[in-house]
Amino acid sequence: MHAIKLPVNSNIIDFAYALNPWLANRLAFAKVNGEVKSIQNILQDQDIVEIHTKNQIMVSSKWLIHVKTSKAIKEITEIIDTDKNF
């Protein structure tokens, strides 16, 4: 298990990008403390997050509305800029 330090009001998407951008780009859903949650779910201290992915890239431009970290913003923007289908 890894402890990831994130800004206040960070969500599952921010967490996924802090953990691994390849996984984050394929983020389908997540469990927080054993319960399925929306990927926009705000995380609290001590939450245990389990990331579930798909084989294809799942990034959406809507994710930019929800993320707080510069790393997540940068990675999402790069995907969107490379493929205008998002």
PyMOL commands that set and color helices and strands:
alter all, ss='L'
color gray80, all
select helices_A, chain A and resi 12-19+21-25+63-66+70-82
alter helices_A, ss='H'
color red, helices_A
select strands_A, chain A and resi 27-32+35-37+49-53
alter strands_A, ss='S'
color yellow, strands_A
deselect
rebuild
show_as cartoon
